[in-house]
């Protein structure tokens, strides 16, 4: 979704006001205020400004007789400071009903506060939620249930306000019609059950559709994710992570939404993905949820490389696969002729496989240089904590600071050329100390909220939607 908010004042120069959906794993402005509803709804607000709040409530309804689509009703609560609102449904949407909104010649729908007797205008449309990426089905609605990225099935908006009136806060709420859960990026509609665990301040809620048959039990998956939260000490934990289980026919291994507010985020993993494998979609997407840095062009490989390496490592340390299986997996020869630092030549598979092997070897370098006191997790934590873009030079500096001596030549060889490092058996060694007992059940039903942040610009701009990580 690319929601737009444009304000214009009578007799003054127009100013563009853009509501930007946060699409990174970075920190959220302290002014953001959020609430959650036990019904499965999610809410995002900008800074509280009394009653001067412009609210868009998006209600999502599955359509049993129209597979691949959902019905969306957007109700707008308009404060006195706002004199007009315009909305633009997504491309291809079929507008079926409006109250207070009138269609204009440019295809938008406008509410004029001076001319309309309706103070809570609404618009209802039917949107296509089927999404494919190179033949892989990423989202759908079967009629019995729906799972989709609701940020791609939403409206753009703009408003005008009275001269000298204070700028309104903007709230966007998402809620299911009937059973379901709406998270920051994904919406699930239909009956479901949940498993919830809380570890080290992070609450992980597993949403299991009634229509799905998981390869691994919900209880085992929830425990495994709690263990991963405990074992991965790299900072950037979420306050709440909602994990949707994706039933067939969705065949994507997993996806992470980058929409995040106040440490709350969501993702999904395919129901057919097992825990007992080093190629572990559950842990891969979970590791993505713990990445809170901005990678420069020469470091983009680190996103999937670290997710794949630590997915395999967490599977081993959690007892889901043997150490031997872990070592064999990270020693892969696949894509070993790739040059990771050349972003234009790096494919997704190279980031996963050669990138994973390079990080496995680097982990051994860090452990040996520090006498076992440090691991790659310490480098990962420093990457997350870095203020600004992480370039290849930044990464080399953080590695040096972690191990106490430079590894520039090592990194230049294995990241900057097609050379491939050796991964010794010692990569399976761990310095993990005994942790407190994991997991604490928590009442189900609270959804992750959505987020918006306000930016001023000289003209109306279209803001990109979510950035998704793919396995």
N, C-alpha and C positions, 0 to 999 in steps of 0.2 A: 504494500500500500504506500502511496505517496500523498499523504494528506497535506493540503495547502491551506494556509490561512492568510488572506490578504486583507489588510484594513485600508479603507480610504476615508478621508475626512472631508466634509464639505468645505470648499473655498481654500483648501490647502493642498500641497503637493502630495500625491499618493505615495504611501510607504508600503513596502511589502513585508509581511509578517509570515514566517514559515514555521509550521510545526514539523519538526524533524523527528521521525521515529528513530530512536537510538538503535543502531544496527551494529554495535561493537560490544565487546566484552569488557569495555573499560568502565571507569567509575561513573556513577550517575550524579548529577548536580544535587547538592545538599538540599536545595529548595524543593525538590520533587516530593509531593505528598501522595501516598498510595493507601488504598484500602482494599479489602477483599471480601467477597460475599460467600457465605456457605453454600449458596445455590450452584456454585461453579462459575459465577461471573467473575470477571476481572476488571479492575478500574485503574486508570492512570490519570493523574492530575498534575498540572503545573502548580506553581506557588499559590497557596491559599490567599484569596482576596475577598473575604467575606462572601457576599451574595453575588459579586460581580464575576460569575462563572458561566462560560459558554460550554454546554455539555452535549456531546454526541453519544447516544446510547445505541450500539449496534446489537440487534437481536438476530441470532442465527437459527434457522429452522430447516430441518431436513425435509425433503419432499419424496415420499415413498413411491410416487408414480413418475418421478423425473430423475432418473439416475444421473449422476455426474453434476448435479446442480444443488444449490441451497437457496432458500429465500432469506433475504436480508432486509430488515426494517431498521431504518436509522431515524430515531426521534431526537429532535434538537430542542434543548431548553435554552432560551435566549434571555440574557440579562438586559436590563433597561439601557445599558450603555451601547448595545449593539442594535443598529437600525436595519441591517440586512444580512442575509446569509445565502450563499450559493453553493450548491453541491454538484459534483460530476460523478455519476456512477462509473464503475470500471468499464473498459471497452467490452462490447458484446453483451452487456447486461440488459435484461428486459425489464423496464420499469412498468410495474403493474398497478401501482396505486400511489397517490400523493395526497397530502392534506396540507394546504397552505403554500406549497411550492408550485410555481408556474414555470413551464418550460420556455426557454429563450431561444433565439435564433441560432445561437452557437452550440446548442445541445445541452447546456447546463440547466439546472433547475434552481430557481431563485425565490426566496421569501423576502418580501418587502414589509417591514414592520409597520410602516405608515399606512399601507394599503390593505393589509391582511388583518382579518379579525381573529386569526389563529395565532396563539402565542406559543404553541409547541408544534411546529411544523414537522411532518414526517414524510419519508419517502421509502417505498418498498420496491425492491427489484429482485429478480432471479439471476444468479450469477453462476457461471461455469467454474467448478473448483477442481476439475480433473487437471493434473499437471504431469507431464512426462519430460524426462531428460534423457535424450538419446535412447529412447525406447523403454526406459525404466519408469514405472508408474510411481509417482511420489505422493500423490494426494487424490482422493476421490470421495464420492458419495454414492453409496449403493442403494439408498432408499431406507434401508434398515439402520444404517449408521453412516457417519461422515467423519473424515479426518482430513484437515486441510490447513494450509497457511492462510489465515484470514486476512493477513496484510495484503494479499494479492487480490482479495475479493472485497475491497472496501472503496470508499469514496474520497475524492479530493474535495476540499472545501475552502471557502474564503468568506470574509465578512467585512462589513463596513460599520463604523461606529460614530457616535456623535462627536462633534468638535469639542476638544478639551476634555472629553470623557476619559477616565482611566482605562488602560488596557485590561481586558478581561483575562482571567485565568482560563485555560482550556482543559477540559476533562474529556477523555474518551473512555467509554465503558464497553465491554463486550460481554454478552450473556447468552446462554442457550435458551431456546424455547423448548421446554420439556427437559428431559435428562441430558446431561452433557457437562463438559468442562471447557472453559475458554481460558487459554493461557496468554502470555505476552505475544506469541507468534502463531501458535497453533490452536485450533478449535476441534474438539471431538464432540459429536452429537450422537446420542444414543445411550442405552443402559450400560453401566460399568460398575466395577468394584475397584477398591484402592488398597495398596499396601504403603505404609508410611514409616520412615525411619528418620531419626535425628541424630547426627553425629557432629561433634565439634562445632555446633552452631549452624550447621547446614541441615535443612529438612528436605528429604527426598521423598516425593510422592509418586508412586507408580500407579498410573491410570490404566486399568485392564478392561477393554471392551468385553461385553458379554458375548460378542460374536466371535471372539478369538480363541484359538487353542495354542497356547504357548509351548514351545519345545522345552524350555526350562520353566519351572514353577514360578509364579509371581513371588512367593515368599523367598525362594532362593535368589531371584534377581534382585529383590529389594535388599536382602542381606549383602549380596555381592557389591552393590553400588554403595551401601553404607561402608563396607570394608575399603572400597576404593577411595571414598572420601577421607577415611581415616589414614590410609597409607600414603596418599599423594599429598606431600607437604610442600606445596609450591605457592601457597597463598591463593587469593582470588576465589575463595569459596563463595557460593551463592547462599543467600539467606534461605531461599526456597527454590528447588529445582523440580519442575513437573516433568515426569517422564511418561509419555504416551506409548502404549504398545500398539503397533500398527498391524491390523489384520490383513490377510490376503483379500483382494488382489494387489494391494500395495506391495511392491517387491523391492523397494529401495532398502538397503541394509539399515540405514539410519540417517537422520538429519538433525542438525542443531539449529534452532532459531537464534539469531543474534540480537533479537529484541530483548532488552533487559532493563529492569528498573529496580533500583535499590537492592541489587543483588539477587533479583528474581529472574528466572529464565526457564525455557522449556525446550524439549527435544523429543524425538520419537525414535524407536528401534523396532525393526520387524519382529513379529511374533515368532517367526521361524528361525531366529538367530539364537544359537546355543551359547551357554556360558563356558562349556568345556572345550574351548578352542583358543589358540594363541591369536588367531585372526578374529578378534573379539569386538563386535559392533557395540555392545553395551558399554565397554570400557573406552572404546575409541571416542564415541560421542560424549561420554562423561569427561574425558580429558579435554576435549574441545571446550566444554563448559568452564574449565579452569584456566583458560587462556585469556589474559587481560592486557595484552600488549598490542601495539601497532607495528606490524612487520614491514620493513622496507622491501624494495623489489628484490634485493639479494638475499633476503631471509624468509621469503614466503614459503619456501620448502619446509621451514621449521614447524608450521601449523600441523600438517598431516604427518610429518616425520615424528614429532613428539607424541602426537595422539596415537600413532600406530605402535611406536616403541613402548610407550607406557601402557597401552592396552594389553600388549603381550606380557609385559612385566607384571602388571597387576593380576593377570590371569594366573601367572606362575606363583606369585607370592600369596595369592588367595587360595591356592590349592586346587584350582580348576584345571590346570595342565601341569605336566611335569617340568622340572628344570631342563631336562634334555629336549623336550618339545619346544620350550621357550628359546633355548640357544639355537636350535636348528632353524626356527622361524626367523630370528633376527639376523642370521647369517645368510639370508637369501642372496642369490646372485642376480635376481631380476633387476633390470634397468641399471646395472652397475656401471655402464659406460656413460651415464648421464652426468652433466656438470650442474650440480645443484645451485651454485651461485648465479648461473645465467638464467634468469627467470623466464626469458623467452623460449628457452629450449627445454625447460622442465615441465614434464607432463605430470598429471595427478599421480600416476603410478610410480614415477621416479621419486616424487616427494614421499610417498608411502614406503617404498621398498629400499632404494639406495639411501634415502634420508634416514630411514629407520636403522639401517646397518651403520651408517656414519655415527648416529647418536649412540648406538650400542657400544661402538668402539670408543667414542669420546667418554662415555660413562666409565669405562675401564681406565682411561687415561686420568680422569679426575680422581677416581678412587685410589689408584696407585700413587699419584703425585701427592695426595693428602694423607697417605698412610691409612686410608679407610675412613677418615674423618668427614670427608665430603663426597657427594655423589652428584650426578647430573641434575638431581632434583634441586640442589643448591643453585646451579646455573639457571634452571627453569624459573626458580623463585626470583632470582635477580632480574631475569628478562621481564617477568610480570611486574616487578616493582619499578622498572626503568621509566623515567618520565620523558616521553617523547618517542619518536620512531626508533625501532631497533634495526640498525643497519648491520652489515657484516662486520664493520669496524667495531660497532658497539658490542656485538656478540663476542668478538675476540677479546675485548677489554673485560667483559664480565667473566669469561672463562679464566683469564689471567688472574683476576681478583679472587676468584674462587679457589684456584689451585695454588696461587702464590708465585707462579712463574708463567711466562708467555707460552702459548700454544699457537702462535700466529702461523708458523711454517706448517704445522700439522693441519690446521684449518684451511690454509691456502691450498694444500695438496688435495685434501679429500672433499672440500666444498668447492674449490675453485678449478679443479681439473677432473678428468674422468678416472683418476686413480681411485682404488677401492681399498679401504682398511681391512685388516684382519680382525676378527672378533674372537678373542680367546674364551676358553671355558669359564674363566673367572667372572665373565659378565653376569653369571647367574648368582654370584655371591651377593649377600645383602647385609646392610648395616642397620636394618630396621630393628628397633628395640620394641619391647613388649608394650602394647597399647592398652588403654582402658577398654573395658567391655563395650562393644559396639552396639548401636541400635537402641532406640527407645520409641515405642509406639506412640503415635499422636493422633488425635481425632482427625478423620478425613473430612474433605469437602471444601477446603479453602483453596482458591485458585491463585495462580501467579498473576500479578497485575501487569498492565501494559505501561508504556512510557512515551512521553512526548517532551521535547525541549524546544524552547523558542529561540529562533535566530532572526535577526533583522537583515534585510538585503535591500538593494536599491531598486529591484524590480522583482516581479513574481517569478519564482523558480520552482522547478519540479524536483522533488527530492526522491532519491532512489529508495526502493523497498529493502527487504531483508537480504543479508548476505548469508548464504547457507554453506555449511561445510558438507562435503560429500565423501562417502566412503567409496 
